[in-house]
């Protein structure tokens, strides 16, 4: 452990000991809480968990937008069905719906390619670089502070990536107090191996999402490939399976209530150390506003695809993501209201401010003023953000135009996301557009978003958007018809030809959507400049807030650990039931018979007939959990998780794989902002259910042998 890492660990631990079920711990911290880990039931050596080059943590990887783990010596990766849904959808089309039917590759030759921008990232380094990041930023404010941190971070990334085959980043802990350089091996050739049908992998869909009891087989197997020389390579028939430094071994037995459980993964962003004003805005504006917009987009896609099966397939992944987001935000709002989070956070902050020293107070007041100023344009910023994130062709046009502009500058000065290191990802995104695009759906989505934009007050309008789309619904319809009737960007060859010109900094062949992108980019850059100035100032000021918060919570004997930020974290606790309200208690394991109880024969409760037949015949083999007398499907723990933990492996006390995280219960969706041990539970696929499906229902004996758990029959 480096000196700076030790200092950061001491900073956390000095604040008090967290309960075993609370905390997303950095691996480097685990030796320091070894006594708590052992007391909770862990039988391994906590010191080994701090070493990212050793098992088991070197088997845990970032997969797409979530987490996964190597589970064989030949590059087999286990993650969630919903994390890999884009891969399944990418391989589906008219006449072949793998989302519906599932897929089992009979051999290596039958494994299907992932979408070109899909990646598996293996963390190999985590180095404290705070001094180098902040050296130039000292004495600066606002945009100058942001730019100084950005320049230093880019230099550190370039230095790291000069070794080749890795993807590096600089991440902050404690909101600008500490900075770490993360090094990850980037695997680019990923292939689909095994995916259950929708009626298993997404059983219950949005009705059951965030609910308990659950009966979902939310898992998929992928395989990572490298070049014949063992180094990461672009997809090729000559590539060979990646040989990971270690892989997780599946346990033959599962867990029962009270048993130790541990989870490792890449949680997204948590906000537990945000200010009282940010808590207030989240509850009283942002969450209701996001739900309203997402629900409108969901309705738009469903209506546009109502009579078009091909369009429904193309937008299946996007629609699932929107539904998940809407339900999650709804649950988050309900949870924060139930826990009275705004009032509690305000009281906590008042106590903190009363105890803070003068130096911290001045910075904290400036931070509060910066946060308040950002709220003036919040409705516009929300809608403009969705214009890029929820479209395919418009997003491609905006990306190409920005790439053209950035490519005219020296690489080190280009905006993140448009440097030479990013060209492969951009090309991959452009290659897959037509598989996720239908013109009638995209124009409907734009109509929904821009009609809302047109209702904003003049103070929140952008002249470029008004000039491009008009100020009335009628003008908007005419513009969309012209743009999408005349664009050639729906064709892969046309996009890639312009990509070659854009990455060379040259002018591109004219196109209506590219003309639109050129007209909109000045406005988007103004918004970006304002955001960077705001973020730079807040990055400078938040460490004072964290210093005061830590001191205050230390007085109270409360723990402070870093908010999650997509870096590798470990949570530990136990299998635990849930009593969410009076006279209601949920057992921590579900049985396959529960699938039949829910089954209606209609989506989303339409279990495949082979599954129903196997349950009816009780072909359970050796997969029965004695405590419930059946094959377990899902189980509950009190592990601390959030978005990004989807696909995180769940380990037993010996470090063996027993489960796969995929969801949280409704009562704990708000845990990204406020942890409440009364309600926080995580929901996992029991590995016995996965093995049983691969043995008895949709057989894959060759894969079970590779997993080290041969079929029972």
Residue, then its C-alpha position, 0 to 999 in steps of 0.5 A: x500500500x502506498x503512503x498516499x493510499x494509507x493516508x486516504x485509508x486512515x482518513x476513512x477509518x478515523x471516522x468510526x467503524x461502519x456496520x458490516x452491511x454498510x459501506x462500499x469499501x476500497x480494496x485497499x481499506x479491507x486489511x484495515x477492517x480485517x477484524x470486522x470482516x472476520x467477525x462477519x464470517x469471512x474465512x479468507x485473508x483480508x490482505x489478499x483482497x487489497x491486491x488487485x493483481x491477485x484472486x479473487x478481485x482480479x477476476x472481477x471486471x467492468x462489463x458494458x455499463x455494469x460488472x461481471x467476472x471471469x468464471x473459467x480459465x478460457x475467458x468466460x465472463x458472467x454478467x447480468x442478462x440486462x447488462x448484456x441485453x444490448x449484445x443480444x439485441x445487436x444479434x437480433x433482427x427481422x426473423x431472428x429474435x434472440x431476446x425472445x428465444x435466448x441463445x446457446x452457442x454450441x461451440x466456439x465457432x457459434x459464439x456471436x459478436x458483441x456490438x462493436x463498442x462493447x468492452x470488458x475492462x480488467x483493473x490492474x492498477x489504482x495509484x494515488x496521484x493527488x499531488x500531480x493532479x492538483x499541483x497546477x490547480x493551486x490558486x486557481x478558481x472556476x474554469x481555470x481550476x477545471x482546466x488545470x485538473x483536466x490537463x494534469x489528468x490527461x497527461x497522467x492518462x497519456x503517460x499510462x496508456x503509452x504502455x499500450x493495451x490499457x484504458x486509463x482514467x483519473x478518478x476523484x475520491x471525496x469530491x476533489x480531495x483525492x485523485x487516483x489513476x486507474x489502469x484497466x486492460x481493455x478487451x475489445x473482442x467480446x462474444x455472446x455464449x449463452x443467454x436465457x430467453x426473455x421469459x427467464x432472463x427478464x421474468x416479470x419485467x417492470x412489474x417485478x423490477x425492484x420488487x421482492x419476491x423475485x424469480x428472474x434468471x438475470x444472467x448471461x455468459x460472454x467470452x473475451x478474446x485476444x489476439x494470437x499473441x495474447x494481447x487485446x485485439x479488435x474482433x478477428x477470426x484468428x483471435x483466441x480466448x483470453x486467459x485471465x490471471x484468475x477466475x471465480x469458482x462456482x460453489x456447489x452449495x448455496x447460502x442460507x439466512x444469516x450466512x456471510x456474503x461479500x460482493x465486489x463490483x463497480x458501483x456507479x455514482x452515490x450522493x450520500x455526501x451531498x449538501x442539504x440543498x442538493x438533497x432538497x432539489x433531488x426530492x422536490x424537483x429532479x426526481x419528479x421531473x426525470x420520471x415525467x420525461x422518461x415516462x413520456x419517452x417510454x410512451x413514445x417508443x411504445x406507440x411508435x413501435x406498436x405495429x412494427x415488430x422490427x422497430x420494437x426489437x431495435x428499441x428493446x434495449x433502450x426501452x428497457x433502460x428507460x423503464x428501469x430508470x423511471x421505476x428507479x427514480x420513482x422508488x428513489x423519491x418514495x424512499x427519500x420521502x419515507x426516510x424524511x431525508x431532506x429534513x434529516x440532511x438539513x439538520x445534520x448540515x446545520x450541526x456540521x456548520x455550527x461546528x465547522x472552523x472559519x476557513x471551511x465555512x467560507x468555502x462551504x458558503x461559496x459552494x452553496x452559492x454555486x449550487x444555487x446558481x446552477x438551478x436557474x437553467x435546470x429544466x432546459x439542461x435536462x431536456x438538452x441532455x436527453x436530446x443527445x442520449x436518447x437518439x441515434x442519428x442525431x447523436x451520431x451527427x453531433x459526435x461527428x461534428x464535434x470530432x471534426x472540430x476537436x481533431x483539428x487541435x493537438x491531441x492533448x488539447x482535445x476534449x475527453x471522448x474525442x482524443x485519438x484513444x477514443x476513435x475506436x469507441x466512436x467508430x464502434x458506436x457509429x457501426x451499430x446505429x442502424x441496428x438500434x434505429x428506426x426513423x419513425x421512432x427517432x422523430x417521435x422521440x425528438x418531437x416529444x422532447x422538443x415540444x417540451x423544450x418549446x414550452x420553456x420560458x424565454x430565459x431558458x431558451x437557446x437561440x440556435x435550437x429555436x432557429x433550427x426547430x422553430x417555436x411551434x409544433x407545426x414548424x417542428x414537424x416540418x423540420x423533422x420531416x425534412x431532416x430525416x427525409x434527406x439524411x444519409x446517416x442511416x447507412x453505415x457506409x455513409x457514417x463511416x466515410x464521414x468518420x474518416x474525414x472527421x477524425x482527420x479534421x477535414x470537412x465532411x460530405x454535406x448532410x441535413x443532420x450534419x448541418x443541424x449538428x454544426x448549427x447546434x454545436x455552438x450552443x452546446x459548447x456554451x452550456x459545456x463551458x458553463x458546466x465546466x466553470x461550475x464543476x471546477x469551482x465546486x471541485x475546488x470547494x467541496x473538499x472543505x465541505x468534506x473536511x467539515x462533514x468528516x469532523x462532524x460525523x467523527x464527533x458522533x461516532x459515524x462512519x464516512x467512506x468515499x461515495x461510489x464513483x465507478x471504481x472497484x468496491x467491496x461490500x460485505x454482510x449476510x443473507x437477511x430477510x426483510x420486514x418492510x412494514x407492519x406484519x409483513x416479513x419476506x423470506x430471503x430465498x425464492x423457489x422455482x414453484x414461485x415462477x409457476x405461481x406468477x405465470x399467466x402465459x402472457x408477458x411479462x409472466x410467460x415462463x417458457x414451456x421447457x422451464x414449466x415442464x421441468x418444474x412440474x416434473x421436479x427434475x431438480x437433481x442436486x440443486x435443491x436447497x434443503x431449507x426450502x425443499x426446492x431449487x432456489x431462484x433468487x436471494x436477499x442480502x443486506x449488501x450495500x449496492x447501487x447502479x453499476x453493481x449489476x452483474x457483481x459476483x456474490x461470494x461466500x465466506x471461502x470466496x466461492x461464487x454463489x450469486x449474481x447481483x441484479x437488483x435492489x428492493x423497492x424500499x432501498x432504491x433511494x440508497x444512492x442518496x441515503x443508506x437505511x439499514x432497516x430496508x437496504x437489501x440487494x437481490x441476487x440470482x442463485x448460482x444453483x438456479x443458473x446451473x440447473x437451467x443450463x443442466x435441465x432446461x436449456x442444456x449446455x453441458x460443454x459450458x458446465x464442464x468449463x465452469x467446473x460444475x459438470x451436469x448432474x445428469 
